[in-house]
Amino acid sequence: MEPTPWYELSQPEDLDSPALLVYPDRVQQNIDRLVAGIDNVSRLRPHVKTHKTREATRMLMAAWIGKFKCATIAEADMLAGCGAPDVLLAYQPVGPKIHRLIELMRAYPDTQFSCLVDSLPSAQALAQQAVRAGLDVPVYIDLNVGMNRTGTPPDASVVTLYADLAKLAGVQPVGLHAYDGHLRDPDITIRTEQCDAAFQPVQQLSNQLMQLGFLNVIVAGGSPTFPIHARRGLARRGLVGGGSIECSPGTFIYWDKGYGETLPEQPFRPAALVLTRVISLPDATKICVDLGHKSVAAECDLALRVTFLNAPGLRAISQSEEHLVLEAGANHGYQIGDVLYGLPNHICPTCALHERAVTIENGTVTGEWRTIARDRTLTV
């Protein structure tokens, strides 16, 4: 008798579909693997964009992780509400976001908030509101190391900007932010070479800033380059300001098909799936399931969006808001009501499509985790 697959529910008929499933025991294993992959837990600053939940945040904090990274005010709000000591909003606040960040700092004085800036005008706008509120906002200069979406080039102008920020009341420069998410070569040797090349000017800038007496921390990378930056260790120990290199992976906590194939050297395992059902048999070779655009991330090619662990031979041929049509072949044997367990290619935006994740332990539904920070507003 074959063992029951790790993902299978003992009574799937009790759960409506489509549904996001989370397996807390596997989440814990991924957290343990993350901690084991670095020399000091204080260098971890995981991104919460993937899970967006209080429960996963508390599991990370129970592993002595106290620094976090996020992309939205709501995510920062969720983290502070969980008692996170250190929260980096990895975004340059503009317009109303400045006011909301200031309000968060006032509402949660026990949490140290920081954010990104990549220009003096943006920093000045932030500083003006901070001064009026009687606050100093720690800021990291956002560097463009190849993503080409935000950030300033890692050149001599960064030193000038850092010095200008140090003189600006209301903000306090504390480091550099270098996200290299474009580096995803499946060959870890090539990825390492590319990462080191992109990181070299960042390291040089950091060394130069510390020689000038500035406090400086580097927040570097994401999931693809986590093992590379993790090996850099507590660099420049003993120099002015310390200068550690913090790592900020996010997808590790749930993992997905895309990174599982692209980053084969990493030890993380899938901890979240989507459950769907066959709802129609449109013709002799096709089946239709209730997994549309609104239930699984649809930014990649149709054929890659989801892989069914208990039916890997199914091939997606069309998708709309609430339906996914699959080619099953002649004499396939699928029936209306059959349950499929899907591994998303990209779990992060998939989670944001679900207001809750159902927790599964030993094949049984045990509760739910609200994807609370998918909202744009929580308390401010």
KACOR-V691233 format. One record per pair of residues at least 6 apart in sequence whose ideal C-beta (glycine too) atoms are under 6 Angstrom apart, sorted by the first residue. I is the first residue (numbers start at 1). J is the second residue. If there is no record, write none. Layout:
i = [I;I]
j = [J;J]
//
This chain:
i = [7;7;7;9;10;10;12;17;17;17;17;18;18;18;18;18;19;19;20;20;20;21;21;21;21;22;22;22;22;23;23;24;26;27;30;30;30;30;31;31;33;33;34;35;35;37;38;39;41;43;43;44;45;45;45;45;45;47;47;47;48;48;48;49;49;49;50;50;50;50;50;51;52;52;52;53;54;55;56;57;58;66;66;67;68;68;68;69;69;69;70;71;71;73;74;74;74;74;75;76;76;76;77;77;78;78;79;80;80;86;87;87;88;89;90;91;92;92;92;92;93;93;98;98;100;102;102;103;104;105;105;114;115;116;116;116;117;117;118;118;118;118;120;123;123;127;127;127;130;130;131;131;136;137;138;138;139;139;140;140;141;141;142;142;142;143;143;143;143;144;144;145;145;145;146;146;147;147;147;154;154;154;158;162;162;165;165;166;174;175;175;176;177;178;178;180;180;180;181;183;183;183;183;183;184;184;185;186;188;192;195;195;206;206;209;210;210;210;210;210;213;215;216;216;217;218;219;219;220;220;221;221;222;223;223;223;223;224;226;226;229;229;230;232;234;235;236;251;252;254;254;254;255;255;255;256;256;256;257;257;257;258;258;270;272;273;273;274;274;276;276;276;276;277;277;278;278;278;278;278;279;279;280;281;282;285;285;286;286;287;287;287;288;288;289;291;292;292;292;292;293;294;294;295;296;296;296;296;297;297;297;297;300;302;303;304;305;306;306;307;308;308;308;309;309;310;311;314;314;315;316;317;317;318;328;344;351;352;354;355;356;356;357;358;358;359;359]
j = [273;309;341;363;363;364;339;275;276;277;290;274;276;290;291;295;275;358;274;354;357;273;275;358;360;272;357;359;369;271;360;359;271;271;252;253;268;271;59;63;267;268;252;41;63;230;230;233;64;244;246;65;67;69;219;246;248;69;248;250;68;70;75;71;250;348;250;251;253;254;348;253;371;373;374;369;82;369;253;82;82;85;86;86;79;84;87;88;90;248;76;90;91;100;373;375;376;378;373;87;89;104;378;379;372;373;87;108;111;112;111;113;114;115;116;116;116;117;118;122;101;115;126;129;380;129;133;380;380;113;135;138;139;140;142;177;123;139;142;150;151;152;164;165;171;168;170;171;137;170;169;170;172;171;172;174;171;173;175;177;158;176;150;151;177;151;154;176;178;151;153;178;180;198;182;198;179;181;182;201;202;205;205;173;209;171;173;173;215;216;217;218;219;202;220;198;221;225;222;191;194;195;224;225;224;262;191;262;265;228;225;228;216;218;216;216;239;240;241;243;240;241;241;243;244;245;246;248;229;245;229;247;249;249;251;252;259;263;247;249;245;247;247;245;244;245;243;259;268;271;272;347;268;269;270;344;346;347;307;343;345;345;346;343;347;341;343;296;342;289;290;291;340;290;339;287;289;334;336;338;288;290;288;287;288;329;330;325;327;326;328;334;323;325;324;324;320;321;322;323;321;321;353;353;305;306;344;350;344;346;349;350;345;316;316;345;345;342;344;343;314;340;342;341;343;341;340;326;328;327;326;325;327;325;334;350;371;374;371;371;368;370;369;365;368;366;367]
//
